[in-house]
């Protein structure tokens, strides 16, 4: 049985006909669309996916034209920020072509990419030339052995070369995403922060979440306040960033000594569901209104209506999905149900 947070009794099941934008019953306005372009990955991170996995046939994935059409249809609803994810998005052939298509959609002001960095050195310049605005690189450790344990693969040097290539290609604000895991972060938080400070990178720590293939162990969460304590003990005070985006999932800080910026995404200890502005499209065309959603909407069928996409149906489906979004993921309650999908099939 699927449990959901019920809609308020005063609200109808469908959004008002005259509603402007993508607003849910809690008043949250959604402008941020995360698009997975593939479920394939060249790593096997323990918190993301199983070691043995069967990927979808490429024929099941949305084409670049279908992705572009979906973005074109939802942009007038207020979507203006796109992030491409996977799997590993750079495993999708000709990805810069998709970026060129998306940056030309009227209303889209920002297109970003989250990558594990393995293939980034090869593609950084073409991504920049295609119009990509921002890059986030997932990197949990600078220790080769722990990298191998976490990802079940080698590749640390390739990731570091990819980060360097991204900076050389002209990406001014490369971010490093590190999952905060007890038993790992105690050793790696400070070296990662030192690396970021020395190289002009913005580091973000993300609390370990129940979205992987294995049973979630809450005791493995290394909390945001513990990260702050480690960094302040090594580098001095962290000050809340004056220009922080109130709708961002990260709590941003700057080092008092001017050594840069660090963000903390405290999904477990300080959930930010109250300000969530995201929706997600999976690689095979399912719309999800929350990372932890238990329900999906089939968008691919609407996109493949002949002879042209069912724009009216897509708009209605997206508006209703957002309207019925629950209040929050409820990870910290007995009501939480872990999604059957793992992160690599949803999109990071």
C-alpha positions as CSV (number, residue, x, y, z in Angstrom):
1,X,0.0,0.0,0.0
2,X,1.4,3.4,-1.0
3,X,1.1,6.1,1.7
4,X,0.9,9.7,0.8
5,X,0.5,13.0,2.6
6,X,-3.1,13.9,1.8
7,X,-4.1,17.1,0.1
8,X,-5.5,19.7,2.4
9,X,-9.3,19.3,2.6
10,X,-9.9,22.8,1.2
11,X,-8.0,22.0,-2.0
12,X,-9.4,20.3,-5.1
13,X,-7.5,17.3,-6.6
14,X,-6.5,19.4,-9.7
15,X,-4.9,22.9,-9.8
16,X,-7.2,25.9,-10.6
17,X,-7.7,26.5,-14.3
18,X,-6.4,30.0,-14.0
19,X,-3.3,29.1,-12.0
20,X,-0.1,30.7,-13.3
21,X,3.1,28.8,-12.9
22,X,3.8,25.5,-11.3
23,X,2.6,25.8,-7.7
24,X,1.7,23.1,-5.3
25,X,-0.9,23.1,-2.4
26,X,1.8,24.3,0.0
27,X,2.5,27.4,-2.1
28,X,5.9,26.2,-3.4
29,X,6.8,27.6,-6.9
30,X,8.7,25.2,-9.1
31,X,11.2,26.5,-11.6
32,X,14.0,23.9,-11.4
33,X,13.9,20.8,-13.7
34,X,16.5,18.0,-13.3
35,X,16.7,15.8,-16.4
36,X,18.4,12.4,-16.4
37,X,19.8,11.6,-19.9
38,X,20.9,8.0,-19.1
39,X,20.9,5.4,-16.3
40,X,24.3,4.2,-17.4
41,X,27.4,4.9,-15.3
42,X,31.1,4.0,-15.4
43,X,31.2,3.9,-11.6
44,X,29.3,1.8,-9.1
45,X,29.0,4.1,-6.0
46,X,27.9,2.1,-3.0
47,X,25.3,4.7,-1.9
48,X,23.8,5.1,-5.4
49,X,23.5,1.7,-7.2
50,X,24.1,-2.0,-7.0
51,X,27.4,-3.4,-8.2
52,X,25.7,-5.6,-10.8
53,X,23.1,-3.8,-12.8
54,X,21.3,-4.1,-16.1
55,X,20.9,-0.8,-17.9
56,X,18.0,0.2,-20.1
57,X,18.2,-0.3,-23.8
58,X,19.0,3.0,-25.5
59,X,15.8,2.7,-27.5
60,X,13.9,3.2,-24.2
61,X,15.5,6.6,-23.5
62,X,14.0,9.9,-24.5
63,X,15.7,11.3,-27.6
64,X,17.3,14.7,-27.6
65,X,14.4,16.1,-29.6
66,X,11.9,14.8,-27.1
67,X,13.8,16.3,-24.2
68,X,14.0,19.6,-26.0
69,X,10.3,19.4,-26.8
70,X,9.4,18.8,-23.1
71,X,11.6,21.7,-22.0
72,X,10.0,24.0,-24.6
73,X,6.5,23.0,-23.4
74,X,7.2,23.5,-19.6
75,X,9.4,26.7,-19.9
76,X,6.3,28.9,-20.2
77,X,5.0,27.4,-17.0
78,X,8.0,28.9,-15.2
79,X,10.8,26.4,-15.6
80,X,13.9,28.4,-16.3
81,X,16.7,26.3,-14.7
82,X,17.8,22.9,-16.0
83,X,20.3,20.4,-14.6
84,X,21.4,17.3,-16.7
85,X,22.1,14.2,-14.6
86,X,22.4,10.4,-14.9
87,X,23.7,7.8,-14.3
88,X,26.7,9.5,-15.7
89,X,25.5,12.0,-18.3
90,X,28.7,12.2,-20.2
91,X,28.1,8.5,-21.2
92,X,25.3,9.8,-23.4
93,X,26.7,10.3,-26.9
94,X,26.8,13.8,-28.4
95,X,25.6,15.4,-25.1
96,X,26.9,18.9,-26.2
97,X,24.3,18.7,-29.0
98,X,21.5,18.5,-26.4
99,X,23.0,21.4,-24.5
100,X,23.0,23.5,-27.6
101,X,19.3,22.7,-28.1
102,X,18.3,23.5,-24.5
103,X,20.1,26.8,-24.2
104,X,18.2,28.0,-27.2
105,X,14.8,27.3,-25.6
106,X,13.1,30.7,-24.8
107,X,12.9,31.3,-21.1
108,X,15.8,28.9,-20.1
109,X,18.4,31.0,-18.3
110,X,20.6,28.3,-16.7
111,X,21.7,24.8,-17.8
112,X,24.0,22.9,-15.5
113,X,25.5,19.4,-15.4
114,X,26.3,17.0,-12.6
115,X,29.1,14.5,-13.5
116,X,31.4,12.0,-11.7
117,X,34.2,13.6,-13.7
118,X,35.7,10.4,-15.2
119,X,35.1,11.6,-18.8
120,X,35.2,15.4,-18.1
121,X,38.7,16.1,-19.3
122,X,37.7,14.8,-22.7
123,X,34.5,16.8,-22.9
124,X,34.9,20.0,-20.8
125,X,35.7,22.3,-23.7
126,X,32.9,21.0,-26.0
127,X,30.5,21.4,-23.1
128,X,31.5,25.0,-22.6
129,X,31.3,25.8,-26.3
130,X,27.8,24.3,-26.4
131,X,26.7,26.8,-23.9
132,X,26.7,24.9,-20.6
133,X,26.7,27.3,-17.7
134,X,27.8,25.3,-14.6
135,X,29.4,22.0,-13.7
136,X,29.1,20.0,-10.4
137,X,31.6,17.1,-10.0
138,X,30.9,14.3,-7.5
139,X,34.0,13.5,-5.4
140,X,33.9,12.1,-1.9
141,X,37.5,11.5,-1.2
142,X,41.0,12.3,-2.4
143,X,42.4,8.9,-1.1
144,X,42.7,6.4,-4.0
145,X,41.9,3.4,-1.9
146,X,38.8,4.9,-0.4
147,X,37.8,6.1,-3.8
148,X,38.0,2.5,-5.0
149,X,36.0,1.3,-2.0
150,X,33.2,3.9,-2.5
151,X,33.0,3.7,-6.3
152,X,34.0,0.0,-6.8
153,X,36.3,1.3,-9.6
154,X,39.5,3.2,-10.1
155,X,39.5,6.7,-11.5
156,X,40.5,9.3,-9.0
157,X,43.2,10.8,-11.2
158,X,40.8,11.0,-14.1
159,X,38.3,13.0,-12.0
160,X,41.0,15.4,-10.8
161,X,42.1,15.9,-14.4
162,X,38.5,16.5,-15.4
163,X,38.1,19.2,-12.7
164,X,41.3,21.0,-13.9
165,X,40.1,20.7,-17.6
166,X,36.7,22.3,-16.6
167,X,38.5,25.3,-15.1
168,X,40.8,25.6,-18.1
169,X,37.7,25.5,-20.4
170,X,36.4,28.6,-18.7
171,X,33.9,27.3,-16.1
172,X,34.3,29.9,-13.4
173,X,32.4,28.2,-10.6
174,X,33.1,24.5,-10.5
175,X,31.4,22.8,-7.5
176,X,32.5,19.6,-5.8
177,X,29.7,17.4,-4.3
178,X,30.8,15.1,-1.5
179,X,28.4,12.6,0.1
180,X,28.9,12.9,3.9
181,X,29.2,9.4,5.3
182,X,30.3,8.3,8.8
183,X,33.5,6.4,8.5
184,X,34.6,8.4,5.5
185,X,34.0,12.0,6.0
186,X,35.9,12.2,9.3
187,X,39.0,11.4,7.2
188,X,38.2,13.2,4.0
189,X,36.3,16.4,4.8
190,X,39.3,18.4,5.7
191,X,41.5,17.2,2.7
192,X,38.6,17.9,0.3
193,X,38.2,21.4,1.8
194,X,41.9,22.1,1.6
195,X,41.9,21.0,-2.1
196,X,38.9,23.2,-2.8
197,X,40.3,26.2,-1.1
198,X,43.7,25.9,-2.9
199,X,42.0,25.4,-6.3
200,X,39.2,28.0,-6.2
201,X,36.5,25.3,-6.1
202,X,33.2,25.4,-4.1
203,X,32.7,22.4,-2.0
204,X,29.3,21.0,-1.0
205,X,28.7,18.2,1.5
206,X,25.4,16.2,1.1
207,X,24.2,14.1,3.9
208,X,23.9,10.4,3.1
209,X,20.3,9.6,2.0
210,X,18.2,6.4,1.8
211,X,18.1,6.2,-2.0
212,X,20.7,3.5,-2.8
213,X,20.5,-0.2,-3.5
214,X,21.3,-1.3,0.0
215,X,19.3,-0.9,3.2
216,X,19.8,2.6,4.6
217,X,21.8,2.7,7.8
218,X,20.9,6.0,9.6
219,X,24.0,5.6,11.8
220,X,26.2,6.2,8.7
221,X,24.9,9.7,8.3
222,X,27.7,12.2,9.1
223,X,25.7,15.3,9.9
224,X,26.1,18.8,8.6
225,X,27.0,20.2,12.0
226,X,29.8,17.7,12.4
227,X,31.2,18.8,9.0
228,X,31.1,22.4,10.2
229,X,32.9,21.5,13.4
230,X,35.7,19.7,11.5
231,X,36.2,22.6,9.0
232,X,36.2,25.3,11.6
233,X,38.7,23.4,13.8
234,X,41.0,23.3,10.8
235,X,40.4,26.6,8.9
236,X,38.6,28.9,11.4
237,X,35.1,30.3,11.5
238,X,32.5,29.7,8.8
239,X,30.1,32.6,8.2
240,X,26.6,32.3,6.6
241,X,26.9,33.6,3.0
242,X,25.2,36.9,2.6
243,X,24.2,36.1,-1.0
244,X,22.8,32.7,-0.3
245,X,19.7,31.7,-2.4
246,X,16.9,31.0,0.1
247,X,15.5,28.3,-2.3
248,X,18.7,26.5,-2.7
249,X,19.0,23.1,-0.9
250,X,22.4,24.1,0.4
251,X,23.2,26.2,3.4
252,X,26.1,28.3,2.1
253,X,29.0,29.5,4.2
254,X,32.1,31.5,3.5
255,X,35.4,31.1,5.4
256,X,36.1,34.1,7.6
257,X,39.7,34.1,6.3
258,X,38.6,34.6,2.7
259,X,39.4,31.0,1.7
260,X,36.3,30.4,-0.3
261,X,32.8,29.0,0.1
262,X,31.3,25.7,1.3
263,X,27.8,24.4,1.2
264,X,25.9,21.9,3.3
265,X,22.9,20.0,2.0
266,X,21.4,18.6,5.2
267,X,18.6,16.4,3.8
268,X,18.4,14.4,6.9
269,X,19.2,16.7,9.9
270,X,17.6,19.9,8.4
271,X,15.2,18.9,5.6
272,X,14.5,21.7,3.1
273,X,11.3,20.4,1.7
274,X,9.4,23.6,2.7
275,X,11.3,25.5,-0.1
276,X,11.7,22.7,-2.7
277,X,11.4,24.0,-6.2
278,X,12.4,20.9,-8.2
279,X,10.8,18.4,-10.5
280,X,12.6,15.5,-12.2
281,X,12.4,13.7,-15.5
282,X,13.9,10.3,-15.7
283,X,15.9,9.1,-18.7
284,X,13.0,7.0,-20.0
285,X,10.5,9.8,-19.6
286,X,8.9,9.5,-16.2
287,X,8.1,12.7,-14.2
288,X,8.7,12.7,-10.5
289,X,7.8,15.6,-8.2
290,X,10.2,14.5,-5.5
291,X,13.4,12.5,-5.3
292,X,11.7,10.2,-2.9
293,X,8.4,10.1,-4.8
294,X,6.4,6.8,-4.8
295,X,4.5,7.8,-7.9
296,X,5.5,8.8,-11.4
297,X,3.8,10.3,-14.5
298,X,4.4,8.8,-18.0
299,X,5.5,11.8,-20.1
300,X,7.2,9.8,-22.9
301,X,3.8,8.5,-24.2
302,X,2.5,12.0,-24.4
303,X,5.7,13.2,-26.2
304,X,5.4,10.4,-28.8
305,X,1.8,11.1,-29.8
306,X,1.6,11.3,-33.5
307,X,2.1,13.6,-35.4
308,X,3.2,16.0,-32.7
309,X,3.6,15.9,-28.9
310,X,0.4,16.2,-26.9
311,X,1.3,19.6,-25.4
312,X,-2.1,20.1,-23.7
313,X,-1.8,16.7,-22.1
314,X,1.8,17.3,-21.0
315,X,1.0,20.7,-19.4
316,X,-2.0,19.2,-17.6
317,X,0.1,16.2,-16.4
318,X,3.0,18.4,-15.1
319,X,0.7,20.9,-13.4
320,X,-1.2,18.1,-11.6
321,X,2.0,16.3,-10.6
322,X,3.3,19.5,-9.0
323,X,-0.1,20.3,-7.4
324,X,-0.3,17.0,-5.7
325,X,3.2,17.0,-4.4
326,X,3.4,16.0,-0.8
327,X,4.6,18.2,2.0
328,X,7.9,16.5,2.5
329,X,9.8,13.2,2.3
330,X,9.3,12.3,6.0
331,X,12.6,10.5,6.3
332,X,12.7,11.2,10.0
333,X,9.3,9.6,10.7
334,X,8.0,6.0,10.8
335,X,5.8,6.9,7.7
336,X,8.8,7.0,5.4
337,X,8.9,4.5,2.6
338,X,12.1,4.0,0.7
339,X,11.6,4.3,-3.1
340,X,12.2,1.1,-5.1
341,X,14.3,3.1,-7.6
342,X,17.9,3.8,-6.9
343,X,19.6,7.1,-7.5
344,X,21.2,6.1,-10.8
345,X,17.7,5.4,-12.3
346,X,16.2,8.6,-11.0
347,X,18.9,11.2,-11.7
348,X,21.1,12.8,-9.1
